[in-house]
Every structure is written in structure tokens, then in C-alpha cells.
Amino acid sequence: MIRYLKNSDSLIAALIGFFAIYMFTKYGGVGLSPDSIMYASTATNMQAHGSLITFNKTPLVFFPVFYPFFLGVIQFITRTDPIKAGAMIDGFLFAAVIFTSGWIMEKFLSHSRVYKWIILTAIILSPGLLEIYSYLWSETLFILEVLFFIIAYWRYLQTHSVKSLVWVAIITAISCITRYAGVTVIGAGGLMLLLDNKLPVKKKAGHIALFGCISISLLVGNLILNRINTGLSTGTREPSITPFLDNLYYFGTVICDWGSLNKTTYPFAPWIAAVILLALIGILTWKVFKGRINSYENIVIAFALVYGLFIVISASISRYERINSRLLAPMFIPLLIACTSWVPDVLKLVRSNLKYVLAGVAIILMLAFEYATLKVDLQRYDDESDYGIPGYSDDDWNKSEFVVYLKQHRNMFKPGIPIYTDANEAVYLFTGMPSVLIPHKFFKADVQKFYAKKRFYLIWFDNLYNTELVGLSDIMKNKKLTKIGSAKEGEIYLCE
């Protein structure tokens, strides 16, 4: 009971975090992006039919299976659609992340109650995390799994038993089928095992092999299933168009935003990113040299390092959205702790009254940082409390004349004629009709197959500007389109 009372402050912080998510989502519900519709529709099909089929009647491949499965289980228990339950789900997950973070900090080598409160406050106020937990995104679950991994690995360090290692590997395996970036958890666990100076070489090799086999098992199964269903392991992926230095720059700009730094610091973003990554490498190297690698703090540092390097390197190889706060969000808490956990250690080394002065300066700096982030949060709340969270749940979509028109004229679409659109998720969300996304310009074979279609409907949303898709003007040059319906911000065409 005493150990739970020690975390009463974490519980209070968790309740505040839950309330914060409630406030951000109370106007229009949870934020919805194209990914969100994919997750929610797959969850509904899993719960109803036991199939990994998305809203467009194709197998789920671009994303791993566990987050839709998680939503499907909640839907089965509550009988509530994931989109309607999304705000509550996110609120509970954010509260769990805050409480778990407090639990971890309670076990630090140099425990400081004030430090714990300051970091918990920084987590609650983080604009990046508040954004993540306002949307129906898999990062909401993945971040919690990363914290569970950190706790499980610390327990393994206490005994180095096979049983505790298996638990670490199981959590890691689940994280890998929550997000493909879960391979970074494998990397962090493998790195810590490799650096562990308390494991004999033979035992270390065996534990690395056991951890690797179990942790990668579910991911391999997921990829094989994808290959069987579609012939592709992770869907169609384009090569990167951003070089390493550009990705390092984008990484650095996110760090500047997290630190509430002015945009005038952006020119120094690559250097900021490089310094942080090199500092994490240096800290781990120093801990290994001193024989003090086995601690909570070092597990956190190892994950922050592996995840940061993975995002920058993978973005330089494979093309996905530009590095932003969402992509880097899983490393926010580990990086925050990695950059600050040394402060209580250093203050304890100071024997004179100077340590109180230094502690005061550190507290003032952190409070100034949190005040700056609070202003960002309040500005976002002021904006979104009037029109909703940006995405398919905001007023731009819900009150769109074209969306209303689509809902009222669903019967104009004859069965058997395919529907193409530049926003198939929106068509499904607002009308329940299946549709096909217009192909990307990059995939020439898909473009030719599209142009070969003799007859189809085209639903075009004017307020979208996805330059990667084939444009309306290009389609009109290649196909004869007849407008059969329209409203402000959109048109419906028939190609015959």
C-alpha cells in the first residue's frame, strides 16, 4: 500500500491529464485523420467479421494489426464505435502514460520529488503529446507500450532471469505490431543487453538470442500475413526524397518547437539535432565505461537514442510524411528525462549552499519552459474550442455544403460502378460508401490502370491539395467527365 501512496502525486497528475484531453475533444470529439479512419474501420470489421479488412474492402497492410485489434476489443466490450469512444480512449491512455512516467521516475537512482513534479507537469503540458492524444492514432498506445517496456526491462535488470526477459520480449513484440517503428524497442533492448556488464558473455549471447526471437515473432507473422494477402509486406512504399541532412534539420526543428524556442533558432536545427544525438551516445558510452549502465535512466536514454536515429535514417531511405512532432512523439518523454535526469545527481554532488542556488535556477528555467508551453496549449485550445480538432471531425468538414450534399444524394450512385475520389476516407466516414483513392503520380502502372477504366464516378473535394495524387485537370485531359452533381467545395463526375 505504501508504494502506491508514493505515487499518489502521479495519480493526481494522471487525472489532470485525462481532464486536459476531455477539454480538447469536448467540442467535436476525437480528432480524425485518414489513418484514424483506417484504424477505426478495421477495428469494426475485426469485431464484426473477424477480418483485417479496411473501409475500402482491402486488407490492412500499411499499418500493423494491434492498434485496430485494441480498438476492436474495446468496441466489443462497450458496443461503442471507436470514433465515438475515441476521446475517452485517448483520455485513459494519456492518464496511463502520465501515471507510468511517474512510476518510472519514482525508481530513479537520485529520487527527487520536486524533479518528478516538474517533469510530470511538462508531460501534461506538452503540446506534442496533447496533440497526439487528441487524435485516434496508434501512437497513443505505442507510447504507453514503450513505458511498459522500460519498466519490464528494469525488473529484468534486478534478477537477469529468463522469465523476466520473456516478459520484456512479449511487450516488445506487441509494440512491433502496434507501429512498425516498434523495431526501435527491439534495438533499445538489444543495445542494453549488449552493454550489460553484469552478464557473462555466454549468458549474454543466449539472452540476446532469446530476446530477439520472441520480440520479432509477431512482426514476422504480421508481415507474412500481409505478403499472403496482398503480395506486399508493408504496402507500397516510395523511396525517400529528403536526404539525411534535411531530415536532421526537420528533427532539429521539432526539438526547437518542443523546447518552445523561437523559429529564429531553425537555422541551427541540424546542429541541435546532432548535439542531442551525440550527447545521448556520449552519456551511454560514459555509463558503460564507469560500469553504471543498469538503471532506469539508461534504459530511457537507450530508447531515445535508438528511436531518434531510426527516424532520421529511415526517413532518408523510405518516403513518408516529413519528420514532425507526431513521428517523434514516442521519444518525447524519454528525451525529456534523458536531458534532465542528471540534474538531481549533479546537485547532490554539491556540498555547499551553492546547490540551493543551482537548484533554484534549474527550477526557474523549467517553470519558464512550462509557462511557454502552456501559452501554446491555451492558444490551440482557443482555436479548436470554436471549430474542433483539425481533420475530419472539425467544422470545415462537418458543416461542409458538399459533405451535406453527398449525404443527401447517396442514391445517385448506381451499384456496380466504381467510385474514385481524392479522399476515400472522407467518403466512407460521411456516407458509408466504399470508394477508391485516385492513384499516386509516382506509381505509373496504377495511373495507367486508372485511365483504362471505361466507367466510374469521381467525387472531387476542392478543399484538398494533395499534389502527390493525379490532379483533376490531368484526369480531364485523359477522360471525358460529365458533372452530375456539385455543391460548394466539391463536385461529382461520371465517366462513361
N, C-alpha and C positions, 0 to 999 in steps of 0.2 A: 504493500500500500504506500509506503514512504516514497518509493521510486516513482510512483505515479503522481504523488503530490509534488515531487520535484519538477514535474512537467506541467503543473497547473498553469504556469505562465504560457507554455506552448499551446495549451488548450484554449486559453483566452485569446491568444493571437490567431488561432485557427478559426474561432468563431467570428472574429473581426474580418478575417479573410473571406469567409463564407458570405458575410453581410455585404462586403465590397462587391463580390460577383453578383449578388442579388440586385444591388443598386444599378450596376452597369447593364443588366439584362432585363430589368423590370419593364421597360417601355415596349420593346418589340420582341423579347425573347432572346434566345441564344443566337449569336452571330452565325451566318451560314455562308460558306464559300462553295465552289464546285466540289472540293474534297469532302466537305460536310455532307452534301447530297449523296455522294458515292458511299460514304460510310453508313449513313442512315438507311439508304435503300437496301444495301447489302444486309444490314442487320435485320431489317424487316423480312427479307426473303429467307434468311437463315432461320429466323424464329418461326416463320410460317411454313416454309417448304424444306428447310434443311439444306439449302443450296447456296453456294457462293456466287450468286448472280446479282449484278447491279441493276439499277433502274433501266438501263438501256439493253437489258437482256443478254449481256455478255459477262463472262467470268471475271471476278475481281483479280487483277493481275498487277496493276500499277502500284497497289498498296498491299502490305501483308494482311493476314486474316484476323489477328487477335482483337484489334480495336472494334471492328464490326461485330465480332463474336461477343465481346464485352457488352456492347450496346444491345445486342440481341438477347442476352441473358437478362439484362435489366428490363427490356421490353416484355420478356416472357413473365417475369415476376410481377411487374407493375401493370402490365397490359396498357402501357402508355407509349405512344410513338416517340422514338429517340429525339426527334426535333422538338416536340413539346416538352419532353423531360430534360432537354439539354442543359438548361440553365441550372437546374437542381443538381444534375450530374456533375457539371463543372464546379459548382459551389462546394460540393462534398470533396471532389478531387483536390481543389485548391486548399481547402481546410486540411486535408490529409497531408499534402505537401508541406504546409507550414508546420503542422504538429511534428511530422517526421524530421524536418530540418532541426527543430528544437530538440528533439530526442537525440539526434546525432551530436549537436553541439554540447549537450549535457555530458557527453563522454570524452570531450577533448582533454588532452593532457594538461593544459593550463586552463581550467574552467573559470570563466568569469561571467557572473550573472548579467552585469551591465553589457558586456560584449554580446551575449546571447540576445538580450532585448533589442539592442541596436540592429543586429543582423535580421532578426525576425521582423522588425519594423521595415527594414529595407526590402525584404521579400514581399511583404504585404503591399508596399507602395510601388513596387517595380512596375513601370509602365509596360515593359515587355511581357511579364508574367500575367498582368491583368488583361492584356490583350489576348494572350493565348487562352486563358481560362474564361474568356467571354465568347469563344467560338467552339463549335463542335469539331474539334481537331484531335488527332491521335497523340499529339504532344502532351496533352493534358494527362494522359495515362502514362506515357513513356517517362515523363519527368519523375513521377512517383515511383515507377519501377527502378529508375536509376538510384533513387534514395534507398529503396529496399535492398538493392544490390550492395550499396555501401555498408548498410547495417549488417547484412548477411556475411559480407567479407570480413568485417571487423570481428564478428563472432568466430569465424574460421581462424582468424589470427590468434584467438585465445587458446585454441586446442590443436590446430592443424589436423583435425580429424577428417576422415573421408566423408563421414555423414554431413558435417558442416560444409564441406566443399561441394557436395552434391546439391545442397540447398542453394548455394551461390550459383552453381551451374544452371539449375532449374529456373531461377529468377532471370538469369542472363538469357536463357533460351526463349523465355516468354517475351523479353524485351526485344529480341531479334525479330519476332513475328508481330510486334506492335508497330515498330518502324524499322525499315531496313538499316537505318543508322544505328540500330542496336548492336551491330558488329563492333561498335566502339566500346561497348560494355565488355565484349569478349577481349578486345585489345587491352582495356584497362586491367581486367582480371589477369590476363596473361602477363602483362608487364609487372604487376605486383608480385605474382608468383615467381617470375624470373629474378626480381630484385630481392626476394625474401632471403635474408641472411641466416634465418633460423632453420631452414630446411636443408637437410643433407642432399647432395647432388642427385643421388638415386631416387630418393623420395620426391624431390622437386620435379624430376622428369616424369615420374608416374602421375603426380598431381596435375601437372600441366596437360598431359595426355588425357587424363580423365575429364578435367575441366573443359578442354577443347572439344572432345567428342560429344559430351552431353549438351554443352551450350550451343553448339552449332546444329544439333539434331533437328529441332523443329524448323529452323530456317531452311535447311536442306529439304525437308519434307514439303515445306511450302513452295519452294522453287520447283521441285519435281512435279507437284500438283499443277502449278502454273504452266509448266512445259507440256504436260499431258493435255491440259485443257485448251491451250492456245498456241503452243509451239514456241512461246516466249517465256523466259524466266521471270522478268520484271517489267514486261510490257515494252513498247517501242521507246527507245532512248536515243536522243540525238547527241552527237559529240559536242563538247564544250566550245563556246565562242568567247569565253573570258579566260585570259591567261592567268598564271599563278599570281603575278604581281597585282593584277586588277582585283583578284579575289582577296588578296591580302589587304588591299585598300578597303574593299567593302567590309571585310571583317573588322578592320580598324574603325570604320565609321559607326558600326553597330556598338562597339565598345565606347566610342565617344558619346553616343546617344544614351547608352546605359549609365555612363558617368555624368550625365546632364551637362556635358561640355558644349560650348558654343560651336556652331558649324565652321567657325574660323579655324578650328583645330583639324578639320578634314584633310588639309594638305599633309598633315603629319600622321594620318591614319595608318599608312603602311608601317611606319616606324613604331607606332604604338602597338600594332598587332605583333610585329616581330619581337619587340621588347617583352611583351607579355608571354609569348610562346617560349622564347629563350629563357625567360626568368623561371617559368614552370619547369623547364628541362634542368636548369641550374639548381633549383631547390631540390628536386628529386635526386639529382646526382650528389649533392651535398649530404642529403639524408642517408644515402647508400654509403657514402664514404665514412660517415660518422656511426654507421650501424644502427640508425634510428628510423628505419623505413616502415616498421609495423605500427601504424597508428591510423586513427580515423582521418586526420588531416591529410596524410599522404595518399590514402585511397581517393579522397576527394581531388587532390592535385593530379593524380594519375589519370582520372577520368577527364578532368578539364583539359589536360594536355592532349590526350588521345582524341577526344571529340573535336577540339579546335583544329588539330592537324588534319583530321579526316575530312571535315567540311571544306577546308581550303583546298586540299589536294583533290578530293573527289569533284569539286566544282570546276577544277581545271581540266578534268578528264571527261565528265559527263555533263550534259546540259540540263539544268533545271532552273527554277527561279533564282534570280540574283540573290547572293548571300544577304540575308536580312535578319531582323530580330527574331522572327519566327523560327528560322532554321537554326539559329544559335541558342535559342531559349533553353534547351536542356543543359547547357553548360553555365547558365547564369548563376545558379546557386553554388555549384562547385567553384566557379571562378571567383565569386564574391568571397567565399570562405577562404580560398587559396590566397587571395590578395590581402586578407585581413587577419587571418588566424594567428599570424606570427606576432601581432601587436601585444596581446597579453603576455606572451613568452618574453618578449624584449623588456616589457615594463617590470616583470618580476626580477629581471637581472639587475635593474637599477636599485641600489640600496639607499640612496639619499632621497630627500624630499623632492628632488627633481622629477621623480617618476609621477608624482601627482600633477605636476605641471604638464608633463608629456601626455599623461592620460587625459587631462582636460583639453589639450589641443586636439588629440585624436577624436574625442567625443564631439567637440565643436565642429570639426571637419565632417564627420559622419552626419551630424544633425543638419549641417548646411546642405550636404548632398541629398538627404532625405526631404528637406524642405523644397529643393529644386524639383525632385521627382513628384512630390505632392502637387506642385503647381501644374505639372504636365498632366497628372491624373485628373485634376479638377477641370482643366481646360477640355480634356477629352470627354469627361462626364457632362460638362455643359453643352457640348456639341451633340453627343449621342442621346442625351435625355430628350432632345427635341425631335429627332428623326430615326433613332435606332442605330444599332451597330452596323457599320458599313458591310454590305453584302446583300444577300437575297432576303434578309429579314428587315432591311431598312425601308423607309417610306418611298425612296426612289423606285423600289420595285413593288412594294405592296400597294402603293397608290398610283402606279403607272397606268395610264389610259390604255396602253397596248396590252398590258397584262390582264386588265379587266376585259378588254375586247376578246382576248384569247379564251378566257374562261367562259364567256358568253357564246362563243362561236365554235366550240369544240366539234359540233356535229358537221361542220363543213368539210372535215377531213374524211374522205372515203376509205374504208378498210382495204388493205392490200397495197396501198400506195405509200411508199416510204416517205418519212418526213425528215428533212435535213434542216439544220439550224446552226447558228453561231453560238448558241447557249443551250445545249441539250439538258443541262441540269435544271435550268430555269423552266423549260417546257414541262419537265416531269414534275417539278415542285408545285407549279401553279395550276397545271391542268391534269396531271396524272398520265399524260400520253407519253409513250416511248418515242424517241427521236434519235437521229444520228448526227454527231458533230461533223461539221464540214472539215475536210482533211487539212492537215498542216501543209504549207507550201513545200516544206523540206522533203516530205515523202512523196516523190514524183509518181510512184506507182499507184498510190492511193488517190492522188489527184486525177490520174487518167481513168481509174475505175469510176470515180465520181462523175466525170464528164461523159462516161459511156452510158450512164443511166438514161433510159428513154423517158421515164415519167417519175416525177417526185414533187412533193411540196417543199417549199423553202420558207421557213419562219425566220425573219431577219430582225434582230434587235439593234436599233440605230445607236443606242447609248453604250454599246460595247465597241472597243477599239483594239481587238486582238490582231495585231499585224502579222502574226505567225500563221493565221488561217487564210485560206483562199478568200479574197475580198469579193464583195457583191459586184463591183464593176468587172472583175475578171470573169465571174460566173456569167454575167450578161453578155460578155463578148463571145462566150463559148456555147451558151444555151439560150433558147428563146423562152423568156419568162413572162407569164401573164399575171398581173396583180389581181388577186381575188379578194383582198381584204386589207385594211390598214387602220391605224389609229396613230395618235401622236407617239413617236419614239419606236415605231415598228411597222413592218409590212408582211403580208403573206402572199407568196407567189405559187403558181402552178407551172410546172414544166411538162409539156406534152409534145 
